[in-house]
Amino acid sequence: MEIVEKKNKNIGYEPILDGIPNWPVYQLSKNRKEFLEEVIQKSLARIKELRPTRKQLVEELEATVYREQNRIKRNRWRVDPADESNFWSGIKNALVELSKDDTGITKKEEEILRRIVHRYAYEIAGNFKPSSYKFARSFIQFWFRRLLNGSRVKKFGAIFRSKYALRDKIHIVGKVKMLRKLAKRGTVVMVPTHFSNLDSVLIGWVIHALGLPAFIYGAGLNLFNIKIIAYFMNSLGAYKVDRRKKNLPYLETLKMYSNIALQKGAHSLFFPGGTRSRSGAIESRLRLGLLSTSIEAQRNLYLDNPEPGADVRKIFVVPVTLNYHFVLEAPDLIEDYLHVKGQDRYFAEQDNYGSFQLLRFLFKFFTKGSNISVSIGPGLDVLGNYVDSDGNSLDAQDRIINTRDYFISNGKVCVDLQREDEYTRMLGNKIVGEYHRINRIFASHLVAFISFEMLLKRHPKLDLFTFLRLPEEEMEIDYATFRETFKRVRKEIYKMKDEGKVNYATHFKGKADEVIKHGLDNVGIFHLNRPLLKNKKGNIITRDLNVLYYYHNRLTGYDLEKFI
Amino acid sequence: MTSRNLSDKPVGVIGAGNFGSAIANILATQNKVILYARDNEVVQRIKETRENRGHKFHDNVTPTNDLESLAKQCEVIFPVVPAAHFRQMMRNISPYLYPYHILIHGTKGFDITLPEGKTVEEVKVLSRNQVKTMSEVIREESVVVRVGCLAGPNLAKELAQRQPSATVIASHFKEVVETGKRLLRNERFQVYENNDLVGVEMAGVLKNIIAIASGALSGLGYGENAKGLLISRGAVEMIYLGRALGGNIKAFLGLAGIGDLVTTCNSPMSRNFTVGYRLAQGEKLSQILMDMSEVAEGVNTIRIVKKCADYYKVRAPITERLYKVLFEGVTVQDALEQLMRYPLDVDIDFIQD
């Protein structure tokens, strides 16, 4: 018998704001030009603050040109604009023509900086259009639903019925009500884990399904290489984050974009891990750059309303974990990870999947039983304190904290960047902790974890890399022993759930044999070489140790190894 | 950021022990100070005699018994209470603290949370889940985030005599370090900074173990060679333990580590040194502790650290032998002989070249 997920109680949510014109993201795009001008002005001011002398500024500009030209030479992407080389040689020439005498920052240097920041701002900016948003949304929903019904009900005509909805396939659990309330009270920054390129599309759907207005996204520019995704991303309010560009003007412009959008009340979404998790583990180190903008934006909102009792719009951070049985890119991700960790050689980020592969995956995804679960974490303020559903920050004893007090020195709200760096680090740690707490363990995660650890334990003297090179054919785990271990570890996970340290999917409980079967059937289900299978004797074997390692990593960080 | 008008506000000191009184006096040269004592009698006595534990108080010091009013008047507070009472003190003051408060503590001990009715010896394992530094206790028990600690060779008696001395203030927040510096620094008192809060706390706590050992060597009548051996091996042991417990090496090489270690290991004035000295003279621990007016943190630290060293599988020969002396009735002489037979290998192996 197939173990099914409990039906989702949530039958769908009414939108919290009626009519797209009321959405903050729409307001941003309507006043796009003014908004971007503000981003440019403030970024320029910030960069000049960080590089106050002419010498420092010119050096920064030279470094930027050098890096950009290098990038163009070494690592070009389909999405890069054609006039790039020309633009940067233009900047280079302008820099050469600068006079050498140091007489403070003049109009000329400023003009060069302005050209660069202007270019970056327009490159980053998303372009939310209500008409294409509506089209994209209904397009995705329509086809998802058709595929779903066509596959579940095995009759030809079924493809035109609507018996199953997407939410039967994608389970949204956790603090949904709170998220909806917070989105009405303040500005929400959603921070999901990042495992797959599918995440961006998935989370867009989740936001819509919960009745929330569109969020602005920081989406990796590499995604825009895939045309079909690029189309949807553009119309769903995404702005572009180019991880190749590490120069100061770019990073400051990017942060300022997010900062000002937040101050204007646009709900935002970042993947704080930066890129997809290469190892398959839940993020334990976050990129703090974009995260820091939520703290900065909150402080600026308090600065703009300096009276102690003023009604200031609060920013709420909501961690989200996405749980899959199967990650399309797993073999490449883990390969990347092992290469970097093994220090053999380094691969630049590349995607081997075009539109066709993606469609094929989507088709497989909908035609076979592989569920996805999305868990929404509790709301936090920008310092990582829990908030109640009215948006009040609470301390460990449930006393109300005024978030404004964190930005006060000598009785006044003030700017202290070092302090805020520290706050960002604290917030990052809190988010990582929440990820582990709200993570929903699937049967497939646990069978992968246990089998890999059992195999690894047989070779205590080998390091990871030597172990991974062992031939897969010789690895076989006796089913009875496996079952015992599974029951033991699962018991520990039950205990951890009672302590509030982790969560698990509904299919995770029940008869051990059935849960194990569910796990084995689903782990990495569409890979060419399955990470786990049963052989004729009923024992467990693997066809791809690296990929097994990837799925195993999902449960590292819980100290479960000692129960194997 | 640390503007002048802050100095109008009084500075708080919690704990009127030896070190607390000394700190209050240093602060009082430039600021109004409110000094909290748990015992109302002590407050009354200070009010009448202006003296406590041999410290003659500056006019700027006002004693109080009221934590609430102290928290309301002071934005900067220096808690200096024994580790065993620290958590309870934080719970008492916590309702009156806000995120803009700055707390710089001067307590060199660990906080430990045990199941009801159990002792350190009775629990199976002890790890960092149960053992916390004071800054961690502050974070757990209150909304205060601007936390720092004060460590270094600061013998209260020498401070009281205004002999030259230095301290290190550690915090993740520049603001905390700057504030502490501004409040404490004077021509006789130098203040250094460090941003490895936990490392500095660890160094301050762990050096007490070696101080007891040093007292024991003196008590046996040994001279400087033995002490040199102890200090250098002791420093290595501290670094190993500190690393296992979450600090990094650098803090141990500075004022809070080596600086404090050398001072306490040479000073008959230090409480921990006295414990070791009298043990070596053949006295029993219970008897020694009874005679002392203040807590020797090192004794408890040895109990806790020994258990942690077992859990984290760190070699800690000095701590282990001292544990046997303190709690298992082994004589100092026997412990030392065992230590001298200990198979030593490399001199320094914690710095990668």
Interface residues (C-beta under 8 A of the other chain):
Chain A: L383 N385 D395 A396 Q397 R399 I401 N402 D405 Y406 I408 S409 N410 C414 D416 Q418 R419 E422 Y423 R425 M426
Chain B: M1 T2 S3 N5 L6 E75 S94 P95 Y98 P99 Y100 E140 E141 S142 V143 V145 R146 H172 F173 K174 E175
